[in-house]
Amino acid sequence: MENIKADKLRYQTNSSAYLLVMLSVVFSVISLFILITYDSYGAYDTPFFVKPDFRVGLEIVLGIVMMLMTFLAAEKVKYYSKTWGYYGLFLIAGVNVFRIFNIPFYAYDNLWIPKNTMIISIIGFVLSVICLVIAGIITTRKIIILTHHLKELEEYGEINTN
């Protein structure tokens, strides 16, 4: 039975990991937009709004690059790419961990956003990291199963159903 499940991996895409990686893009984009477009419109005694500077610009560029890289990773893990499954997703997750400690705290320390907005954006980045790590684990597991199965097929030339 295990061999039949492993053989199916040759013909089916890695849709669960693909969906998790795409979900991480959504969480990351929402978090970034919450941070860079925040304006309280006078709802507080002291108005909050983000004043663009060089660091905010770098975060926007990093966000665009990360969206592109994460989308590329999603397409690669859909077809069981070893490089993206073993390293790429975890590297992107690490960059997103860095992003958690970069712009949300910077914007909050400069009084550009209130604390609840900072917490919401941090939660979004954390969810993005969690999705990427789970997708990396799923992909790594499936790649190991598929690689072992392909070696078995190469060695024996047929599927052993016992």
N, C-alpha and C positions, 0 to 999 in steps of 0.2 A: 504494500500500500504506500509506503514511504517513497518507493521508487517511482510510482505513478505520479505522486504529488511533485516530486522533483522533476520528472519529465515534463510536466505541465509548465514549469517555469521557463522552459525553452521557448514556449509559444505564447505565453501570457506576459503582458507588461507588468511592471512593478507599480501598479496603480495606487496602492496604499501609501507608499513612500512619496510618490509623485504628488498626491493630494496634500500630504502633510507639508511638503516643501512649498507648494503653492499657498497653503494656509499661512505659512510663516511669512511669505511675502506680504500677504494681506495685513497681518499683525504689524509687521515692520513699517509698512506704508502708513497705516493708521496712526501709529505712534509718532512717526516723523511729522505728519501733517498736523497732529494735535500740537506738537511743539513749535513748529515754525509759523503757524497761522493763528496762534492764540491771541485773542483780544477780548478783554472783559467788557468793553463798551460801557464803562462807567458803572458796572454792577457792584464794584467795591469802593471803599473810601479812597483808596489809592488805585488808579487805573493800572491794569496789567496789560502789557502788549510786548511782543518780541521786537527788539530793535536789531535789525540785521547787522552783523559785523563779519569779520573774516572767519571766525570759528563757526558761526552759523552757516556761512557759505560753504565751508569745508564739509560740514555735516550734510548739507544738501547734496554736494557732489558725491560724498561717500554713500549717501542713501541711494542715489541713482546707480552708482557702480554696483552696490550690493544688490539692488533689485535685478539688474542685468545678470550678475553672477549667480544669484539664487535661481532665476528662471533657467539659466543654462544648466545649473545643477539639477533642477527638476527634470529637464529633458534628458539629461545623461543617466540619472538614476532610474528613469522609467525603463531603460534598456540595460540595466545592471552593469553600469560602468564601474570597474573596480577602483579606479583612481578617485572618482567622485564619491563612491560609496565608502571607501576606506578613509579618505582624507578630506575631500572637498567639503562635504556637509559639516564636518566637525570644525574645519577651518572657518567656514562662514559663521557657524554658531559662535566661535570664539571672537570673531570681529563684532558680532552683535552683542556679546557680553561687554566688550569694550565700549560699544555705543551706549549701553545702559549707564555707564559711569561717566560718559562724556557730556553730552548736550543736555539731558534732563537736569542734572545737578548744576550745570553752568547757567542755564536759563533761570532756575530757581534762585541760585545765589545772587544773580543780578536783578532779582525781583521782577522778572519778565513774565513769570507764570506763578500761579498759586500752588500750594503744596498738593492739593488734590489732583491737579492737572499733571504735576510731576509724577505722582504715584500711578495715575492711569497710563501715562506713557511708558513708565518702567514696567508695568504689568504687561503691556503690549510687547515690549522687547523681550521680556522673560518668556512669554508664550511663544514668541518667534523662535527663541533658542530651544525651548522644549520640543517644539515641532521638528526642528532640524535634527536634534539629537535622536529623537525617536525614529525619524526617517532614516538616519544614518545607521542605527542599530538594526532596523528592519532590512535595509539594503545589504548591510554586511552579512547578516544571517542568511539571506536568500542567495547572495553571491557564493558564500561558502557551500551551501547545499548544492547549488547548481554546478559549481566547479567540481565538487566531489562526484556528483552524478555523471558529469561529462567524462571525467577520468575513468569511472566505472564502465561507461559505455564504450570508451576507447579500448579498455582492457578486455572486456568480455564480448563486446559487439552486439549485445542485446540487453533488454531490460529483464532483470531477475525479479519476478513478482513474489518471491517467497519471503 
